[in-house]
Amino acid sequence: MEGGNSPSLQLQQLPLATAAVSVQPHTDSFSYKENLIGALLAIFGHLISSIALNLQKYSHIRLAGSKDPRAYFKTKTWWSGLFLLVLGELGVFSSYAFAPLSLIVPLSAVSVVASAIIGIIFIKEKWKPKEFLRRYVLSFVGCGLAVVGTYLLVAFGPNSHEKMTAENITRHLVSWPFLLYMLVEIIVFCLLLYFYKERNANYIVIILLLVALLGSMTVVTVKAVAGMILVSIQGSLQLDSPIFYIMLVCMIATAIYQATFLAQASQLYDSAQISSVGYILSTTAAISAGATFYLDFMGEDVLHICMFALGCLVAFLGVFLITRNRKKPVPFEPYISMDAMPGMQNMHDKGIAVQPDLKASFSYGALENNESMPEIYTPATLPIVQEQHGSKAVSAPPYRVLEHSKKE
């Protein structure tokens, strides 16, 4: 009886198991496929953007070092860089529609690695092999660590996938974990802004923390906008929902203020410090926002979470080593260049520009006196006062400073 009933029991349980499987919106293979598509789009976007920025930088440097009177926006190199930059940003933007937020954000380390490799390839200085390896060993180690960290991020990234419909985004927006996170973030942002504006605390950590907090909201809204556009392309229109335009306005506003604080930081600190510290703070804040808003790590086991955190730490270390090895900018030493002065003969001493000698005056590096110039800009000369020999001669200093006036 038991042997005869077992086939019937198996036949009765089969439809139930099939129905249970069909309820799942995404299988594991399809989820990993979406993760791979999003990661490849993000890597491609960051790589193309890095090449584009270096192309535009090369265009500016070439124009500055030549006598070409054209503006930078009239060169093909600059427009090629702009086209590649738009293409790269579109790739990064579309990657948020496929993969979780916590997976896409740390992949921005690819742009740092690409910039380091491009800088090493196109370097104009000649080094001996031993000297070259000793100088760039930190960059090589940093690139290797960043690649290993990127692999760990892709392999052990969160696997949560959800359709970005207006209903789901609204539900996440009013959830109590995100409301609590927003309250804490607003308080911290206001405190940092108070110390930065009122107390003149122009520390790099404070400025980049402001950038990171704004950037966390930017990536949250970017994923919402990109996901709703993808769902609309697939057939379910989401662009007529008010939440789409709310997210779009928040995305643009936070991106503008984020760029403003970054511009202020670039005026005070070196770009290498901004790249390393900004990457670490922005990635940490964005992962926290994604885990709170989109619940990226919901249902993940401890092993995947630990390996993902290890990948982030390895990528952080790699970016830090790459940016630490960059050359510090040489401070500007003002001098008058001979070739920049019309009508003057170029005077160079073994390729080094020297100061002009205008009318044999002692005004070192000063321009000629001009009637139309204000008094504060007129140079002070040091004329020679001849000593009078004799018993009644009064001793006078060999030099004295005479202030020029407009009447003279």
C-alpha positions as CSV (number, residue, x, y, z in Angstrom):
1,M,0.0,0.0,0.0
2,E,2.8,2.4,0.9
3,G,4.6,1.6,-2.4
4,G,1.4,2.1,-4.4
5,N,0.6,5.4,-2.7
6,S,4.0,7.0,-3.1
7,P,3.7,7.8,-6.8
8,S,0.3,9.5,-6.3
9,L,1.8,11.5,-3.4
10,Q,4.6,12.7,-5.6
11,L,2.2,13.7,-8.4
12,Q,0.1,15.6,-5.9
13,Q,3.1,17.5,-4.6
14,L,4.5,18.4,-8.0
15,P,2.0,21.2,-8.9
16,L,2.5,22.8,-5.5
17,A,6.2,23.0,-5.9
18,T,5.9,24.4,-9.4
19,A,3.5,27.0,-8.2
20,A,5.9,28.0,-5.4
21,V,8.7,28.5,-7.9
22,S,6.6,30.6,-10.2
23,V,5.7,33.1,-7.5
24,Q,9.4,34.3,-7.3
25,P,9.8,37.3,-9.6
26,H,13.5,36.7,-10.2
27,T,15.5,33.5,-10.2
28,D,19.0,33.5,-8.9
29,S,20.6,33.2,-12.3
30,F,18.5,36.1,-13.7
31,S,19.4,38.2,-10.6
32,Y,23.1,37.6,-11.1
33,K,22.7,38.4,-14.8
34,E,21.2,41.7,-13.9
35,N,24.1,42.4,-11.5
36,L,26.6,41.6,-14.2
37,I,24.9,43.9,-16.7
38,G,24.8,46.7,-14.2
39,A,28.4,46.2,-13.1
40,L,29.7,46.1,-16.7
41,L,27.7,49.3,-17.5
42,A,29.2,51.0,-14.5
43,I,32.8,49.9,-15.3
44,F,32.4,50.9,-18.9
45,G,30.9,54.3,-17.9
46,H,33.6,55.2,-15.4
47,L,36.4,54.0,-17.8
48,I,35.0,56.2,-20.7
49,S,34.5,59.2,-18.4
50,S,38.1,59.0,-17.2
51,I,39.4,58.9,-20.8
52,A,37.1,61.8,-21.6
53,L,38.4,64.0,-18.8
54,N,42.0,63.3,-19.7
55,L,41.3,64.2,-23.3
56,Q,39.8,67.5,-22.3
57,K,42.8,68.1,-20.0
58,Y,45.2,67.3,-22.8
59,S,43.3,69.8,-25.0
60,H,43.7,72.6,-22.5
61,I,47.4,71.8,-21.9
62,R,48.2,71.7,-25.6
63,L,46.5,75.1,-26.2
64,A,48.3,76.6,-23.2
65,G,51.7,75.5,-24.4
66,S,51.2,76.7,-28.0
67,K,50.5,80.0,-29.7
68,D,47.2,78.7,-31.1
69,P,44.7,81.6,-30.7
70,R,41.7,79.2,-30.8
71,A,39.5,78.7,-27.8
72,Y,39.3,75.2,-26.2
73,F,35.7,74.6,-27.3
74,K,36.8,75.0,-31.0
75,T,39.1,72.0,-30.9
76,K,38.2,68.5,-32.0
77,T,40.0,67.0,-29.0
78,W,37.8,68.8,-26.5
79,W,34.6,67.9,-28.3
80,S,35.6,64.3,-28.5
81,G,36.2,64.4,-24.7
82,L,32.8,65.9,-24.2
83,F,31.1,63.3,-26.3
84,L,32.9,60.5,-24.4
85,L,32.0,62.1,-21.1
86,V,28.3,62.2,-22.0
87,L,28.5,58.5,-23.1
88,G,30.2,57.5,-19.9
89,E,27.7,59.3,-17.7
90,L,24.8,57.6,-19.6
91,G,26.4,54.2,-19.0
92,V,26.7,54.9,-15.2
93,F,23.2,56.3,-15.1
94,S,21.7,53.2,-16.8
95,S,23.7,50.8,-14.6
96,Y,21.5,51.9,-11.6
97,A,18.5,50.5,-13.3
98,F,19.9,47.0,-13.3
99,A,22.0,46.4,-10.2
100,P,21.5,47.3,-6.6
101,L,22.8,50.7,-5.4
102,S,25.3,49.3,-3.0
103,L,27.0,47.4,-5.8
104,I,27.2,50.3,-8.3
105,V,28.6,53.0,-6.1
106,P,31.9,51.4,-5.1
107,L,32.8,50.7,-8.7
108,S,33.7,54.3,-9.2
109,A,37.2,53.2,-8.1
110,V,37.6,52.2,-11.8
111,S,37.9,55.8,-12.8
112,V,40.8,56.3,-10.3
113,V,42.6,53.2,-11.6
114,A,42.1,54.3,-15.2
115,S,43.4,57.8,-14.5
116,A,46.5,56.4,-12.9
117,I,47.2,54.1,-15.8
118,I,46.6,56.8,-18.3
119,G,49.0,59.1,-16.4
120,I,51.7,56.5,-16.3
121,I,51.4,55.7,-20.0
122,F,51.4,59.2,-21.3
123,I,54.0,60.5,-18.9
124,K,56.7,62.6,-20.8
125,E,59.5,62.2,-18.3
126,K,62.1,59.5,-18.9
127,W,63.0,57.2,-16.1
128,K,65.4,54.3,-15.7
129,P,63.6,51.0,-15.1
130,K,64.6,50.8,-11.4
131,E,63.8,54.4,-10.8
132,F,60.4,54.0,-12.6
133,L,59.4,51.0,-10.5
134,R,60.5,52.6,-7.3
135,R,58.5,55.7,-8.1
136,Y,55.4,54.0,-9.2
137,V,55.4,50.9,-7.0
138,L,52.6,52.3,-4.9
139,S,50.5,53.0,-8.0
140,F,50.9,49.4,-9.2
141,V,50.0,48.0,-5.8
142,G,47.0,50.3,-5.5
143,C,45.8,49.4,-9.0
144,G,46.1,45.7,-8.1
145,L,44.2,46.1,-4.8
146,A,41.5,48.2,-6.6
147,V,41.0,45.4,-9.2
148,V,40.8,42.7,-6.4
149,G,38.3,44.8,-4.5
150,T,36.2,45.4,-7.7
151,Y,36.1,41.6,-8.2
152,L,35.0,41.0,-4.7
153,L,32.3,43.6,-5.0
154,V,30.9,42.1,-8.2
155,A,31.1,38.5,-6.9
156,F,29.6,39.1,-3.5
157,G,27.5,42.1,-4.1
158,P,23.8,42.3,-2.9
159,N,21.4,40.3,-5.0
160,S,18.1,42.2,-4.2
161,H,16.1,43.2,-7.2
162,E,12.9,45.1,-7.2
163,K,10.9,46.8,-9.9
164,M,11.2,50.5,-9.5
165,T,7.5,51.3,-9.8
166,A,5.9,54.4,-8.3
167,E,4.2,52.3,-5.6
168,N,7.4,50.6,-4.5
169,I,9.3,53.9,-4.3
170,T,6.6,55.6,-2.4
171,R,6.4,52.7,0.1
172,H,10.2,52.9,0.6
173,L,10.1,56.7,1.0
174,V,7.6,56.7,3.9
175,S,9.1,53.7,5.7
176,W,10.3,54.3,9.2
177,P,13.9,53.2,8.7
178,F,14.4,55.7,5.9
179,L,12.6,58.5,7.8
180,L,14.9,57.9,10.8
181,Y,17.9,57.8,8.5
182,M,16.9,61.1,6.9
183,L,16.4,62.7,10.3
184,V,19.9,61.8,11.4
185,E,21.4,62.9,8.1
186,I,19.6,66.3,8.2
187,I,20.8,66.9,11.7
188,V,24.4,66.0,10.9
189,F,24.3,68.0,7.7
190,C,23.1,71.1,9.5
191,L,25.8,70.8,12.2
192,L,28.5,70.4,9.6
193,L,27.2,73.3,7.6
194,Y,27.1,75.5,10.7
195,F,30.7,74.7,11.6
196,Y,31.7,75.2,7.9
197,K,29.9,78.6,7.4
198,E,29.9,80.2,10.8
199,R,33.0,78.7,12.5
200,N,35.1,78.8,9.3
201,A,36.0,75.1,9.8
202,N,37.5,74.5,6.4
203,Y,38.7,71.0,7.1
204,I,38.7,68.6,4.2
205,V,36.7,66.0,6.2
206,I,33.9,68.5,6.9
207,I,33.6,69.6,3.3
208,L,33.7,66.1,1.9
209,L,31.2,64.9,4.5
210,L,28.8,67.5,3.2
211,V,29.5,66.2,-0.3
212,A,29.0,62.6,0.8
213,L,25.7,63.3,2.5
214,L,24.4,65.1,-0.6
215,G,25.8,62.4,-2.8
216,S,23.9,59.7,-0.9
217,M,20.6,61.4,-1.7
218,T,21.8,61.9,-5.3
219,V,22.4,58.2,-5.9
220,V,19.1,57.2,-4.2
221,T,17.2,59.5,-6.6
222,V,19.3,58.5,-9.6
223,K,18.3,54.8,-9.1
224,A,14.7,55.7,-8.7
225,V,14.6,57.8,-11.9
226,A,16.6,55.3,-13.9
227,G,14.5,52.3,-12.6
228,M,11.2,54.1,-13.4
229,I,12.5,54.9,-16.9
230,L,13.4,51.2,-17.5
231,V,10.1,50.0,-16.2
232,S,8.4,52.5,-18.6
233,I,10.4,51.2,-21.5
234,Q,9.4,47.7,-20.6
235,G,5.7,48.6,-21.0
236,S,4.5,49.8,-17.6
237,L,4.4,53.6,-17.8
238,Q,5.7,55.3,-14.6
239,L,6.5,58.8,-16.0
240,D,3.1,60.1,-15.3
241,S,3.5,59.6,-11.5
242,P,4.3,62.6,-9.3
243,I,7.0,60.7,-7.4
244,F,9.0,60.5,-10.6
245,Y,9.3,64.3,-10.9
246,I,9.9,64.7,-7.2
247,M,12.9,62.3,-7.5
248,L,14.0,64.1,-10.6
249,V,14.0,67.5,-8.9
250,C,15.8,66.1,-5.9
251,M,18.4,64.5,-8.1
252,I,19.2,67.7,-9.9
253,A,19.2,69.9,-6.8
254,T,21.5,67.6,-4.7
255,A,23.9,67.2,-7.7
256,I,24.2,71.0,-8.1
257,Y,25.0,71.6,-4.4
258,Q,27.3,68.6,-4.4
259,A,29.3,70.1,-7.3
260,T,29.4,73.5,-5.4
261,F,31.0,72.0,-2.3
262,L,33.4,70.0,-4.5
263,A,34.5,73.2,-6.2
264,Q,35.1,74.9,-2.9
265,A,37.2,71.9,-1.7
266,S,39.3,71.9,-4.9
267,Q,40.2,75.5,-4.1
268,L,41.6,74.6,-0.7
269,Y,43.1,71.1,-1.0
270,D,45.0,68.9,-3.5
271,S,43.0,66.9,-5.9
272,A,44.7,63.7,-4.7
273,Q,43.4,64.2,-1.2
274,I,39.9,65.0,-2.5
275,S,39.8,61.8,-4.6
276,S,40.9,59.4,-1.9
277,V,39.0,60.9,1.1
278,G,35.9,61.8,-1.0
279,Y,35.7,58.3,-2.5
280,I,35.8,56.7,1.0
281,L,33.3,59.0,2.5
282,S,30.9,59.1,-0.5
283,T,30.9,55.3,-0.9
284,T,30.2,54.7,2.8
285,A,27.3,57.2,2.9
286,A,25.8,55.9,-0.4
287,I,26.0,52.2,0.7
288,S,24.3,53.2,4.0
289,A,21.5,55.1,2.1
290,G,21.0,52.2,-0.3
291,A,20.8,49.6,2.5
292,T,18.3,51.8,4.3
293,F,16.1,52.9,1.4
294,Y,16.2,50.0,-1.0
295,L,17.0,47.3,1.6
296,D,19.9,46.0,-0.5
297,F,21.2,43.5,2.1
298,M,17.8,42.1,3.1
299,G,18.0,38.3,3.0
300,E,21.8,38.2,2.4
301,D,23.8,35.8,4.5
302,V,26.7,36.8,6.7
303,L,29.4,35.5,4.4
304,H,28.3,37.6,1.4
305,I,28.0,40.7,3.6
306,C,31.5,40.2,5.1
307,M,33.1,39.5,1.7
308,F,31.4,42.6,0.3
309,A,32.7,44.7,3.2
310,L,36.2,43.2,2.6
311,G,35.9,44.2,-1.1
312,C,35.1,47.8,-0.1
313,L,38.0,48.0,2.3
314,V,40.4,46.6,-0.3
315,A,39.1,49.1,-2.9
316,F,39.5,51.9,-0.4
317,L,43.1,50.9,0.3
318,G,43.9,50.7,-3.4
319,V,42.4,54.2,-4.1
320,F,44.4,55.6,-1.2
321,L,47.7,54.2,-2.5
322,I,47.1,55.4,-6.0
323,T,46.2,59.0,-5.0
324,R,49.0,59.1,-2.4
325,N,51.6,58.6,-5.1
326,R,50.5,61.5,-7.3
327,K,52.7,64.5,-7.7
328,K,52.0,67.5,-5.6
329,P,51.4,70.7,-7.6
330,V,54.4,73.0,-7.8
331,P,53.6,76.4,-6.3
332,F,53.5,79.2,-8.8
333,E,56.5,81.5,-8.8
334,P,55.7,84.8,-10.6
335,Y,58.1,86.1,-13.1
336,I,57.9,87.9,-16.4
337,S,58.2,85.6,-19.4
338,M,60.2,87.0,-22.3
339,D,58.1,85.4,-25.0
340,A,54.9,86.8,-23.5
341,M,56.0,90.4,-23.9
342,P,55.5,91.7,-27.5
343,G,58.4,93.6,-29.0
344,M,60.9,92.1,-26.6
345,Q,63.7,89.8,-27.7
346,N,63.6,86.4,-26.1
347,M,66.4,86.1,-23.5
348,H,67.0,82.6,-22.2
349,D,69.9,81.2,-20.2
350,K,70.1,77.5,-21.1
351,G,66.3,77.3,-21.5
352,I,65.5,79.1,-18.3
353,A,63.5,82.4,-18.6
354,V,65.2,85.4,-17.0
355,Q,64.0,88.8,-15.8
356,P,63.9,91.7,-18.3
357,D,66.1,94.8,-17.8
358,L,63.8,97.7,-18.7
359,K,65.6,101.0,-19.1
360,A,68.4,99.9,-16.6
361,S,66.2,100.6,-13.6
362,F,66.4,98.8,-10.3
363,S,62.7,97.9,-10.3
364,Y,63.1,94.1,-10.3
365,G,60.4,92.4,-12.3
366,A,58.2,95.5,-12.4
367,L,56.3,96.9,-15.3
368,E,56.9,100.3,-16.7
369,N,55.2,103.2,-15.0
370,N,51.9,104.1,-16.7
371,E,49.9,107.3,-16.3
372,S,46.7,105.4,-16.4
373,M,47.6,102.9,-13.7
374,P,46.7,103.6,-10.1
375,E,49.4,104.7,-7.6
376,I,49.3,101.4,-5.8
377,Y,50.4,99.5,-8.9
378,T,53.3,101.9,-9.8
379,P,56.6,100.3,-9.0
380,A,59.1,101.8,-6.6
381,T,62.6,102.3,-8.1
382,L,65.9,102.6,-6.3
383,P,68.0,105.3,-8.1
384,I,71.6,105.6,-7.3
385,V,72.6,108.7,-5.2
386,Q,76.2,109.8,-5.8
387,E,78.2,110.6,-2.7
388,Q,79.7,114.1,-2.6
389,H,83.3,114.2,-1.5
390,G,84.3,117.0,0.7
391,S,84.5,118.2,4.3
392,K,81.0,119.7,4.3
393,A,79.3,116.9,2.6
394,V,76.6,115.2,4.5
395,S,76.7,111.5,4.5
396,A,73.7,110.0,2.8
397,P,72.6,106.4,2.3
398,P,73.6,104.9,-1.0
399,Y,70.0,104.2,-2.0
400,R,66.7,105.6,-1.1
401,V,63.2,104.8,-2.2
402,L,61.3,107.4,-4.2
403,E,57.5,107.1,-4.5
404,H,56.2,108.1,-7.9
405,S,53.2,110.3,-8.1
406,K,50.9,111.0,-11.1
407,K,52.4,114.6,-11.5
408,E,55.9,113.1,-12.1
